[in-house]
């Protein structure tokens, strides 16, 4: 173990002994990750905030793992004394996405939870916040989900200006000039 | 005799009456721009207005409220949420009023061509007098756009407000296609 990684190692041991069923991992310098069931996220956050000094909430974000039918919620918290970012990760079901409301730990989580509710459709039962965050009158699927087809929605909703009549496909013009062939993977992007 | 008088008060260019020529001349030299930046393009406005490019030498200056403004600048991408406010502002502005579409996004969506919340063609939602292309247009382009608008005004062709009134139903239908819950009263001028 590198000398510079002693503080990360110390934190990992503390976390692992406090939460034996968590998966604690070293990510890179100044970054430690902790994966745990969704029921225990609040206790991890509380312990990190009140006992370990991780009192700064950087971010709460959501990742759509569509193939595994899961959402991953990531709470990123930071300690001003250790200068380590702790990534608290948890996976929740994608069909009925529900996560415990944690905005009493950091009030700022309220805003992040509103955003995630709107953009991914994750529900936080018992959480008080306006329904609309950025979007207005949105009736479709939450737009940040990966199975939301943006292009179809755009084609249905908006007008599209036609391009110039003399517009040429750059790729085709170049290949014609130099006598090369367009590779197969690029053919689907051409104008014809 | 009467026809002679009529001819004498008509100008040879574009059949504008002298009164209109004087009106348009003064209008084109006092363009008040609505201080409302809808997108990232608003960052070019301070550069245009301040001492280096000094747009006020052409009579272009800011106005605080819609009722004082002549020009509505749509600076950059226009999301559907902002479109609602922009329409509200446009309808509150006094006639004569002009719209300048600023940046690629107002023309064809620009880099937001496949974005789910950005409109792609501004002229489907309100009459646009001048488009300035570029991402971002530099202050030179902005001033060129404004001088083009001045030429349009001088020719007496800056009649976007009348066009809007005439084709209100068509514009409304387009607007309602994007804005699901229509928040405004139905106006009748």
Interface residues (C-beta under 8 A of the other chain):
Chain A: X134 X135 X136 X137 X139 X143 X148 X150 X151 X153 X154 X157 X158 X159 X160 X161
Chain B: X80 X81 X84 X107 X108 X109 X113 X114 X115 X116 X117 X119 X120 X121 X124 X174 X177 X178 X179 X180 X181
